Amino acid sequence: AYQDYTIRAKVTEGLGLAGAAKVAVAETYSSKGVAPSTNPSAGLAAAASIVGNSVASIGLSGQGVINISYRATGLGGSPTADGKHVIMVPSFLAGGVKWNCTTGDMPAKYRPAQCRP
């Protein structure tokens, strides 16, 4: 149980680092009426430049989707969380953005509660 907790803490680091990307996606959509599909189109640094102790990169893809990639080693677990991804998909609503982070290949037991299917 403790090992699962420490892995979840490492996974949560990625959600914190993705905060700037979430704001950038929302602001780009608000000002241009379209979701950014790359980091530069949202005014973000290159994906490989947004890193952490457990996070390898944070990048945007079509329609403002945020891909949080975790390092290939260091997370551990069974099943392993090494090299996995959490995908954050935006839904653009009147006055805001709702984020769904239940997709990606990160095992559900390591995702924060709001990201479990």
Secondary structure, 3 states (H helix, E strand, C coil): CHHHHHHHHHHHHHHHHCHHHHHHHHHHHHHHCCCCCCCHHHCCCCHHHCCCCCEEEEEEEHHHEEEEEECCCCCCCCCCCCCCEEEEEEEEECCEEEEEEEECCCCHHHCCHHHCC
